[in-house]
Amino acid sequence: MPKLDPKLRYLLRHRPDDPAALAASIRLPPADEGLFVLVRCAGQAAGTLRERLGAHMAILAVVEGPQTIVSGLTSLEGARALAGDEVVLGVEAAGQLHGEVDRSCVEAGATAVHQGVPPLRGEDVLIGFIDTGIDLKHPDFRHADGTSRIQFLWDQKAAVGGAPGPGDIGRVYSRQELDDFLAGGGAPVPHQDQQGHGTQIAGVAAGNGRVAHQPQRAGMAPEADLVVVSTPIGPVEVFNPALMVAGLDFMAQCAERMHRPLVINISNGSNRGGHGGESMLEAAVDSLARRPGVVLVKSAGNEHGRGSHAGGRIAQGETLRRRFNSSLQNEEQDILEIWFGGDDRIAVAVQPPGAPEPLPEHFAAPGQVVRFQTQARNAIEIDADGIDAEGTGDVQVMVFIGRGAAGLIQPGDWTLHLRGDHVVDGRFDAWVERYPFGLKPLEQALFVAADADPSRTITVPGTARRIITVGAYVTRVEPGAPPLGELSRNSSRGPTRSGLAKPDLAAPGEVIFAAAPGGGYASGKGSSLAAPHVAGAAALLLQARPRLTCEQVQQLLARSARRDGPASGAPDLSWGAGRLDVRAAVQLAATATFPQVLGPRVVGTRLHWSTAVACTGAVRFNTHQRRMLLGRASGSRASLEAAKEQVVDLAGLPAGHYFCEILAFAVGPHPWRTVDDNLGAHYEVVVP
């Protein structure tokens, strides 16, 4: 069924006696009953969708947007039934996301902002964290009188009791309940951050440095209030996208009820998906990021140089090979995901170590599923049935390599074969799905160094169009680390598969001291710890201007970024716009005037609009609306004369139905930009 993603199709084909074990083997998170899924729907009101889809799934959240995303629990038969509903555009099994953690706040300019006139410390702003939890008793997250700075805590693993979470999952604690518990007179709150990842993230963004009166340990926004969603699964940092969408929606609802601006920090990610904004998690993120006063920040990932991605361009009639290594102790399935353009017909095969070249019948062309057993009795399944994957017009191929009748996956170098049967563009990208680092370190298959491509390694959902994605650089040297000021070696690089420039900027991420469970501080490194620097910076900007959008905050941070030292070549696909400088961003925010597109209308082949002040303008377009929504414009036309009234004519383009977005640029030293895509519906122009 084309609306079901490859992992759901895999489960339906195999129909195991133990579905939970098979689901776990293909990196699907456990559920007490059924499967966690995300469902993409055509524009429908949330109430209508809850009633319509509720017969086939237990709904956790509905995030409305250009394409509404529904998160919930269902069965295999429920997934099949959902795919049969005409308003459902796709059903995706929730996979896994993984965690990516004094002087850094001085380096980022926050200390100067805290001491400025007026001082900005995050007051009246909410910062949301969806991570492994938080140390409730840590002084960094409490006021001087001992009360909690946490307004709401949704512990998705807690036993239901009191106020249940959305979908009756876990337990929601209010600030009053937390205060009563901390004062010693209330009901117990058995929440703990066993991994410590979430506590460190929150400490960087919003710790107040109260331990032993150490203000130098304060985070970026030490007076912000917190909303925490704790959603770990298992003994390591593994996160569930369906529960993450529910958590994001929960935090947005909390901010709406409290009439507060909100920053959400996401310091976990995945290699699953097309890395171009296509996934349902990315769609939910982009819908939330459209709201004024809501900013989402994501770590870039730590995939550079690891060998998780390979790519290239294939010619017609050519066969390309990319080797990947399976370790000596690999019991779980290796999963590879390959994406290429829908105009190309590329067949895919895999060759085990020491085996002859694959036979023609072992290649899967678009629209085919191939299954076979190797000489070592491993089970191979190649699902190339992902035509028009996620509505993009592109092709998604999923390769499953299981141990089959053997005890292990055959160790050594395997080879991915790609055969160009019909090639128009030829670009392809392949990612190895991540295995939890801390669970079985030797389970992770990776491309060999000679065949790996370190670009396009930003982890999902950092590849979403509207999220602010953050790389990491060194502010404290340890043995074996890059020199001070250099980009961290593992900090993921862009662009996205759709060609968008990512990361947006870089922030301190190596080595960072921040709050740790138990009431003290600990060191950590990685883009996980770079992202909350930017989340805290966004909170300071929202304190000054609460109605800024995520896109406007991104522009302020990018235009104020430092381009010195190792970052002197920015903007690029490693540093993004450069190093975070929140002091300069706050100064820019004081005077920044973003254009407002007024009265847009289509007259024949012309798009008309006006602005309150003289601006230049442009129109970007594509005949494929879903690609346009992802930022994949096929062309543009500009109006370079500054004026309050603008007209752009698409006459002369090939005949067709064009989906358009309008860009307005302020005139002056900082050409602030506004993009208007009619709330995702686009402006439609027909060229006869």
CORMO-V561684 format. One record per pair of residues at least 12 apart in sequence whose C-alpha atoms are under 7 Angstrom apart, sorted by the first residue. I is the first residue (numbers start at 1). J is the second residue. If there is no record, write none. Layout:
I_J, I_J
//
This chain:
2_386, 3_83, 3_89, 3_90, 3_91, 4_83, 4_90, 4_91, 4_92, 5_91, 5_92, 5_93, 6_383, 6_398, 7_93, 8_93, 12_76, 25_332, 25_333, 26_333, 27_95, 27_96, 28_94, 28_95, 28_96, 29_95, 29_96, 29_240, 34_73, 34_74, 34_75, 35_73, 35_74, 35_75, 36_72, 36_73, 36_74, 36_93, 36_94, 36_242, 37_71, 37_72, 37_73, 37_74, 37_91, 37_92, 37_93, 37_94, 37_242, 38_69, 38_70, 38_71, 38_72, 38_91, 38_92, 38_93, 38_94, 38_242, 38_280, 39_69, 39_70, 39_71, 39_88, 39_90, 39_91, 39_92, 40_67, 40_68, 40_69, 40_70, 40_88, 40_89, 40_90, 40_91, 40_280, 41_67, 41_68, 41_69, 41_87, 41_88, 41_89, 42_67, 42_68, 42_87, 42_88, 42_89, 43_66, 43_67, 43_68, 46_62, 46_64, 56_74, 56_78, 56_81, 56_82, 57_72, 57_73, 57_74, 57_78, 58_72, 58_73, 58_74, 58_167, 59_71, 59_72, 59_73, 59_167, 60_72, 60_166, 60_167, 60_246, 61_246, 61_249, 63_249, 63_284, 64_287, 65_287, 66_679, 66_680, 66_681, 69_280, 69_284, 71_242, 71_245, 71_246, 72_242, 79_91, 90_390, 94_240, 94_241, 94_242, 95_240, 95_241, 96_238, 96_239, 96_240, 96_241, 96_270, 97_238, 97_239, 97_240, 97_241, 97_268, 97_269, 97_270, 98_237, 98_238, 98_239, 98_268, 98_269, 98_270, 98_436, 99_237, 99_238, 99_267, 99_268, 99_269, 99_528, 100_267, 100_268, 100_301, 100_302, 100_526, 100_527, 100_528, 101_197, 101_200, 101_201, 101_509, 101_512, 101_524, 101_525, 101_526, 101_527, 101_528, 101_529, 102_216, 102_217, 102_513, 104_475, 104_508, 104_512, 105_219, 105_220, 108_580, 108_581, 108_582, 109_581, 109_582, 109_583, 110_220, 110_582, 110_583, 112_583, 113_583, 120_540, 120_543, 121_221, 121_222, 121_223, 121_224, 121_540, 122_221, 122_222, 122_223, 122_224, 122_539, 122_540, 122_543, 123_223, 123_224, 123_543, 124_224, 124_260, 124_543, 125_224, 125_225, 125_260, 125_261, 125_262, 125_539, 125_542, 125_543, 126_224, 126_225, 126_226, 126_227, 126_255, 126_260, 126_261, 126_262, 126_263, 127_224, 127_225, 127_226, 127_227, 127_262, 127_263, 127_264, 128_226, 128_227, 128_228, 128_251, 128_263, 128_264, 128_265, 129_202, 129_227, 129_228, 129_229, 129_264, 129_265, 129_266, 130_228, 130_229, 130_230, 130_231, 130_247, 130_266, 131_198, 131_229, 131_230, 131_231, 131_232, 132_193, 132_195, 132_197, 132_198, 132_230, 132_231, 132_232, 132_237, 133_192, 133_193, 133_198, 133_199, 133_228, 133_229, 133_230, 134_192, 134_193, 134_198, 134_199, 135_192, 135_193, 135_199, 135_517, 138_518, 138_519, 139_210, 139_211, 139_519, 140_207, 140_208, 140_209, 140_210, 140_211, 141_207, 141_208, 147_179, 148_175, 148_178, 148_179, 149_225, 149_226, 150_175, 150_225, 150_226, 150_227, 151_174, 151_175, 151_225, 151_226, 151_227, 152_172, 152_173, 152_174, 152_175, 152_227, 152_228, 153_172, 153_173, 153_174, 153_227, 153_228, 153_229, 154_171, 154_172, 154_173, 154_228, 154_229, 154_230, 155_170, 155_171, 155_172, 155_229, 155_230, 155_231, 156_169, 156_170, 156_171, 156_230, 156_231, 157_170, 157_231, 158_170, 158_171, 159_171, 193_517, 196_516, 196_517, 199_515, 199_516, 199_517, 200_514, 200_515, 200_516, 201_529, 201_532, 203_219, 203_514, 203_515, 204_219, 204_220, 204_514, 204_532, 204_533, 205_219, 205_220, 205_221, 205_532, 205_533, 205_535, 205_536, 206_219, 206_220, 206_221, 206_222, 206_224, 206_536, 207_219, 207_222, 208_222, 211_520, 217_514, 220_533, 220_536, 220_537, 221_536, 221_539, 221_540, 227_251, 229_247, 236_436, 236_438, 236_439, 238_436, 241_281, 245_281, 245_284, 261_293, 261_294, 261_542, 261_546, 262_293, 262_294, 262_295, 263_294, 263_295, 263_296, 263_535, 263_538, 263_539, 264_295, 264_296, 264_297, 265_296, 265_297, 265_298, 265_531, 265_532, 265_535, 266_297, 266_298, 266_299, 267_298, 267_299, 267_528, 267_531, 268_299, 268_528, 269_301, 269_459, 269_460, 269_461, 270_434, 270_459, 270_460, 271_431, 271_432, 271_433, 271_434, 271_459, 271_460, 272_433, 274_339, 274_497, 275_460, 275_463, 275_496, 275_497, 276_463, 276_464, 276_496, 276_497, 276_498, 277_463, 277_464, 277_465, 277_630, 278_390, 279_390, 281_461, 282_461, 282_464, 286_464, 286_465, 286_466, 286_467, 289_466, 289_467, 289_550, 290_549, 291_549, 292_547, 292_548, 292_549, 293_546, 293_547, 293_548, 293_549, 294_549, 294_550, 295_549, 295_550, 296_467, 296_468, 296_550, 297_467, 297_468, 297_469, 297_531, 297_535, 298_462, 298_467, 298_468, 298_469, 298_470, 298_531, 299_462, 299_469, 299_470, 299_471, 299_527, 299_528, 299_530, 299_531, 300_458, 300_459, 300_462, 300_469, 300_470, 300_471, 300_491, 300_492, 300_503, 300_527, 301_458, 301_459, 301_491, 301_492, 301_527, 302_490, 302_491, 302_492, 302_526, 302_527, 303_457, 303_490, 303_491, 303_492, 304_454, 304_457, 304_489, 304_490, 304_491, 304_492, 304_493, 305_454, 305_490, 307_446, 307_447, 307_448, 307_449, 307_452, 308_431, 308_432, 308_446, 308_447, 309_430, 309_431, 309_432, 309_447, 309_452, 309_453, 309_454, 309_457, 310_429, 310_430, 310_431, 310_447, 310_451, 310_452, 310_453, 311_428, 311_429, 311_430, 311_453, 312_427, 312_428, 312_429, 313_426, 313_427, 313_428, 314_420, 314_426, 314_427, 315_420, 315_423, 315_426, 316_420, 316_421, 316_422, 316_423, 317_419, 317_420, 317_421, 318_419, 318_420, 319_417, 319_418, 319_419, 319_420, 320_417, 320_418, 320_419, 321_415, 321_416, 321_417, 321_418, 322_415, 322_416, 322_417, 322_451, 323_413, 323_414, 323_415, 323_416, 323_447, 323_448, 323_451, 324_413, 324_414, 324_415, 324_445, 324_446, 324_447, 324_448, 325_412, 325_413, 325_414, 325_445, 325_446, 325_447, 325_448, 326_411, 326_412, 326_413, 326_445, 327_411, 327_412, 327_442, 327_443, 327_445, 328_411, 329_408, 329_442, 329_443, 330_408, 330_409, 330_442, 330_443, 331_403, 331_407, 331_408, 331_409, 331_443, 332_402, 332_443, 333_400, 333_401, 333_402, 333_403, 334_400, 334_401, 334_402, 334_445, 335_399, 335_400, 335_401, 335_432, 335_433, 336_398, 336_399, 336_400, 336_430, 336_431, 336_432, 336_433, 337_397, 337_398, 337_399, 337_430, 337_431, 337_432, 338_396, 338_397, 338_398, 338_428, 338_429, 338_430, 338_431, 339_395, 339_396, 339_397, 339_428, 339_429, 339_430, 340_394, 340_395, 340_396, 340_427, 340_428, 340_429, 341_394, 341_395, 342_388, 342_393, 342_394, 342_395, 343_424, 344_422, 344_423, 344_424, 344_425, 344_426, 345_365, 345_366, 345_420, 345_421, 345_422, 345_423, 346_365, 346_418, 346_419, 346_420, 346_421, 346_422, 347_363, 347_364, 347_365, 347_366, 347_418, 347_419, 347_420, 347_421, 348_363, 348_364, 348_365, 348_417, 348_418, 348_419, 349_362, 349_363, 349_364, 349_416, 349_417, 349_418, 350_415, 350_416, 350_417, 351_414, 351_415, 351_416, 352_414, 352_415, 353_412, 353_413, 353_414, 364_382, 364_384, 365_384, 366_384, 366_385, 366_387, 367_384, 367_385, 367_387, 368_383, 368_384, 368_385, 369_382, 369_383, 369_384, 369_385, 370_382, 370_383, 376_406, 376_410, 377_404, 377_405, 377_406, 378_402, 378_403, 378_404, 378_405, 378_406, 378_409, 379_401, 379_402, 379_403, 379_404, 380_400, 380_401, 380_402, 381_399, 381_400, 381_401, 382_398, 382_399, 382_400, 383_397, 383_398, 383_399, 384_396, 384_397, 384_398, 385_397, 391_626, 392_626, 392_627, 432_445, 432_446, 454_493, 455_493, 455_494, 455_495, 456_493, 456_494, 456_495, 456_496, 456_497, 457_492, 457_493, 457_494, 458_492, 458_493, 458_494, 463_496, 465_630, 465_631, 466_551, 468_504, 468_554, 469_502, 469_503, 469_504, 469_505, 470_503, 470_504, 470_505, 470_506, 470_507, 470_527, 470_530, 470_531, 471_491, 471_492, 471_503, 471_505, 471_506, 471_507, 471_527, 471_530, 471_575, 472_487, 472_488, 472_491, 472_506, 472_507, 472_508, 472_509, 472_526, 472_527, 472_530, 473_485, 473_486, 473_487, 473_488, 473_506, 473_507, 473_508, 473_509, 473_510, 474_486, 474_487, 474_488, 474_508, 474_509, 474_510, 474_511, 475_508, 475_510, 475_511, 476_510, 476_511, 477_511, 485_566, 486_566, 488_510, 491_527, 493_573, 493_574, 494_573, 494_574, 495_573, 498_632, 501_573, 502_573, 502_576, 503_573, 503_574, 503_575, 503_576, 504_558, 504_576, 504_577, 505_558, 505_575, 505_576, 505_577, 505_578, 505_579, 505_580, 506_575, 506_576, 506_578, 506_579, 506_580, 507_530, 507_533, 507_534, 507_579, 507_580, 508_530, 509_525, 509_526, 509_527, 509_529, 509_530, 510_525, 510_526, 511_523, 511_524, 511_525, 512_524, 512_525, 537_582, 538_553, 541_586, 556_585, 556_588, 556_589, 557_580, 557_585, 558_577, 560_581, 560_584, 560_585, 561_577, 561_578, 561_579, 561_580, 561_581, 562_578, 562_579, 562_580, 562_581, 563_578, 563_579, 594_666, 594_672, 594_673, 594_674, 595_611, 595_664, 595_665, 595_666, 595_673, 595_674, 596_611, 596_674, 597_609, 597_610, 597_611, 597_664, 597_676, 598_610, 598_611, 602_685, 605_649, 605_650, 605_651, 605_685, 605_686, 605_687, 606_647, 606_648, 606_649, 606_650, 607_647, 607_648, 607_649, 608_646, 608_647, 608_648, 609_645, 609_646, 609_647, 610_644, 610_645, 610_646, 611_644, 611_645, 612_644, 613_644, 614_642, 614_643, 614_644, 614_667, 615_642, 615_643, 615_644, 615_664, 615_665, 615_666, 615_667, 616_639, 616_640, 616_641, 616_642, 616_643, 616_664, 616_665, 616_666, 617_638, 617_639, 617_640, 617_646, 617_663, 617_664, 617_665, 618_636, 618_637, 618_638, 618_639, 618_662, 618_663, 618_664, 619_636, 619_637, 619_638, 619_648, 619_660, 619_661, 619_662, 619_663, 620_633, 620_635, 620_636, 620_637, 620_660, 620_661, 620_662, 621_633, 621_634, 621_635, 621_636, 621_658, 621_659, 621_660, 621_661, 622_634, 622_635, 622_658, 622_659, 622_660, 623_656, 623_657, 623_658, 623_659, 625_659, 629_680, 651_687, 653_687, 655_687, 655_688, 656_686, 656_687, 656_688, 657_684, 657_685, 657_686, 657_687, 658_684, 658_685, 658_686, 659_682, 659_683, 659_684, 659_685, 660_677, 660_682, 660_683, 660_684, 661_675, 661_676, 661_677, 661_682, 661_683, 662_675, 662_676, 662_677, 663_675, 663_676
//
